[in-house]
Amino acid sequence: MTRSALLVGATGLVGGQLLARLLRDPRYDRVTVLTRRPLGVEHPRLEARLVDFAELAADDLPAGTDGADVYGALGTTIRTAGSQEAFREVDQHHTVRVAALARTAGATRIAVVSSVGAGSGSRAFYLRVKGDMEAEVTALGYRQTEFFRPSFILGHRPSHRRGEGLGSSAATVLAPLLAGPARPYRPVPAGRLAAAMIAALAEDRPGVRVRTYEDFLTLAPEPTAAGKA
């Protein structure tokens, strides 16, 4: 049985990996991407819609969203956004706005990238925003909701972030030292995270779940060459 997918964040690290995998997945006969700028990708099953996330409306979603799977990979940094308020607008409000409109249109399953340590009561602003986002998406009442909480995500980002190369190298070197309670903080390749998100929705298990490092390994046990990039 084929399904349709609705993806946001396709121009980012994890979103780009999601897009590539969804277009190869025979379970999806259509992949719709909501994006602020052209993707530069063409595929017979791909529909890219240029939107303003701040003004997103029901008409921006494709007909046939009923029963669709939603993949959320929107994200920025406070440095890139320019302020804490602008950061929250992208990482929380844009994500929730997409999820709410899709749910109203009949989408039933959703997988969203969050962060290890996310929590509405966190002292860290970044983690508090992620926690608030999770709480709002949960309240939408999807039949299946999957939150993915990675630590450092490995891969080549379309836009370079200061310190990214050094951080990636350090995370890789230190990974073996992160054992026991610290294992959720091990870095994960973007491709493996994307594969795990798709695998989680393929299980079609009703409920709300938080997925961390061990789940990534279980859901996507053998990363592809692309996943290691």
Sequence and secondary structure as in RCSB ss.txt:
>XXXX:A:sequence
MTRSALLVGATGLVGGQLLARLLRDPRYDRVTVLTRRPLGVEHPRLEARLVDFAELAADDLPAGTDGADVYGALG
TTIRTAGSQEAFREVDQHHTVRVAALARTAGATRIAVVSSVGAGSGSRAFYLRVKGDMEAEVTALGYRQTEFFRP
SFILGHRPSHRRGEGLGSSAATVLAPLLAGPARPYRPVPAGRLAAAMIAALAEDRPGVRVRTYEDFLTLAPEPTA
AGKA
>XXXX:A:secstr
  EEEEEE TTSHHHHHHHHHHHH TTEEEEEEEESS      TTEEEEE  GGG  GGGS TT TT EEEE   
  HHHHSSHHHHHIIIIIIHHHHHHHHHHTT  EEEEE  TT  TT SSHHHHHHHHHHHHHHTT  SEEEEE  
SSEES  SS  TTHHHHHHHHHHHGGG  GGGGGGS EEHHHHHHHHHHHHHT   EEEEE HHHHHHHSSS  H
HHH 
